[in-house]
Amino acid sequence: MDRKNGSEEFAEGGGTMCVSVYIVEDAAAVQSRLRQAISEMGTARLAGVADCESDAIRGIVETSPDVVILDLQLRLGSGMRVLEAIRAKGCSALVVVQTNFALPEYRERCLRHGADHFLDKTQDAWRLFELLGEVAARCPDKSRCAGQKCSNSPPASG
């Protein structure tokens, strides 16, 4: 987890949040947009943010989020190695790879290693929030699932 942000920041939203989201992204502007959009959803909370491989793996394992938004290019390390490591550690989160390198070979490799969705940052940004909305809509009782793992992920697709 990006410890410089402090854990209090991730407790925003009170008791009505259902979907916990962990962002793995090295671009500050993209991180900021994602944070704002998640906070405005009203049914999602930010579990954590990391911009490098080791912090991402540790943070995801510690927080057990419902959704991981994963960039492939990180400040240090690789999003692909994050994906492989968290799946090897039993992480069952919905993993949405979001990248500017949306090449078919990357897509195939990500899906083969456990990504649920593979999105092009420049063309598919709307789909990311649609997926988060689908996960939130499947929560049976939004008032009681704050901080709990919500097992209502949308079906995986490419």
N, C-alpha and C positions, 0 to 999 in steps of 0.2 A: 504494500500500500504506500502511496505517496505520503509519508508521515508529516511532511512539512505543512500539510493542510489541516492537521489536527482532527481527532475523531469527532469532536463536537459538531463539526460541519456536516457530518454524515447522519446526524440524528434529527435533521430538520423534518418537519411534517407531522409530528405528533402520532396519534394512534390510528389514523385512517389509511395508512399506506399498506399496500399488499405486495407489490412487486419490488424486489430488491435488485438493483442494477449495479454492476461493477464495470467501470470504464477502463480499458487499457488503450491508451492513446498518448502519443508523444507531442502532438501539435497543440499548443496552448489554446489557440483560437477554436479548434474543434472540440477540445475538452470543455471549454467555456460554453459553447453552443449546446453540447450534449447535457451538461449540468443544468443549464437554464431550462431546456426542454423537459428534462425529467422532473425538475421541481415544479414546472407548470402543469404537468399531467394530473397531479392530484391523487393518483393511485399508485405512484411509484416513489421509491426512495433510493437515494444513492448509498450503496453499500461501501464504495471506495473507488479510488482512482490510482492508477499507476502509469508511469511512462517508460518503464524498463521491465525486462523479462523477470528478473529475480523478485522484484517488488510485486509484480502482477501475480506470479505463482503463489507467493506467500499470502498476499491479500485475499486472493480468491479462495484458497484453502481455508483461511481463517474465518472469512465472512460467509461462505457458502451461499452466494447470491442465486437468485432465480434466473437472472439473465447476465451474460457477459458480452459486452460490446468490445470487440477485439480488432485492433489494427495490426497489420502484419509488420510494418516498419516501425521499430521502436528506437528510443534514444540509445539504449544498450540492449542488445539481444534481439530476439525475433519473436513475433507473434505466433509463428508456426510452432516454435518450441514451447511457448506458453500453452497453446492448444494441446499439444502432445502430452505435456507434463500434467495439466489439470485433469485430462481424461484418464491418464495412467493412475492418478491419485483418487479416482472415483468421482470426480465432480460431475454432477448430473444437470448442471445449469444449461439453459438454452444458450448456445454460443452463436453469436452473430458476428461473423467476420465482416468488417467494413474497411475497404482499402481503396487506394488510388491505383493499385496494381491489379486490376481485375482481369487478369489473363486467364484463359481456359486452364492452363496447367496449374496455376495457383488454386483456382476454384476446385479442380478435381482433387488436388492434394489435401486441401482444407476439409472437404467433405469426407474424404477417405479417413482422415485422422480425427473426425468427430465433430466438425462444425455442423450446426444445424441449418445455417443460412450463410450465403456468401453474397455480399452487396458491394456495388461500386459506389464509393463516396459521392462522386459527382452526379450520378444518374439515379441512384436508388435511395437517397436519404429519406424520402417519404415512407419507404417500405419499413425502415427501422422503427419508426414511431407507430406504424400500423401493427407491427409485430408486438411491440410493448403494449399497445392497446388491447390486442387479442389476449395476451397473457393476463392483463389486469381484468379483462371482462370475464375470464374463467374463474376468478377468485370467488369462492362461495360466500364468504362473509368478509368484506373489506374492512369492517370495523374491528375484526378480531385477529387478523393475520399480520399485523405490523411486526416486522422482524422475523417472521417465520418463513420457512421455505414453502413457496406456493407451487404445487405440482400441476398447475394448469397451463402448461406451456402449449403454444400452438403446434400443430404437427410440423415436423421438419420438412424442409424443401430446399431446393437450390435457389 
